[in-house]
Amino acid sequence: MFKKVLVISALTMGLLISAGPANASPKEQPLNEQTDVVWISGNAVALVDHVNNKADIVDIHTNTAITISEDSSRILDLQVMSSPPKIVLLKQGKGTKISKSVFSSDGRLLSKTDIPLKTAGDLGDCECN
């Protein structure tokens, strides 16, 4: 009798575990692969939405947001530097440029630079091996 109860319990647990959300189809699970969350400091995080090309600094206690991406150019990367605390946002610029914006941890723009990239035609003078 005890063995039957043990076997039935084990089978029931196995069915419950196999039917859980870990084995659900990908269409049923929400995918959040298009948004990055980067901790800045204290209560502040940066949310980077790669689908809408939007970056925000959010205070998670007050639920206030400051948008730091002023246009819809493609966001390439966002990094937080710790000493001194600042946020570096890289976006695809016009033509063959990358736009680098540096913000304070509270969202104030500190500097903005366009970085020109060399194209294959610019490498004609290169003495590459």
Buried (B, 14 or more C-beta within 10 A) or exposed (E): EEEEEEEEEEEEEEEEEEEEEEEEEEEEEEEEEEEBEBEBEEEBBBBBBBEEBBBBBBBEEEEEEBEBBEEEBEBBEBEBEEEEBBBBBBBBBEEEBBBBBBBEBEBEEEEEEEEEEEEEEEEEEEEEE
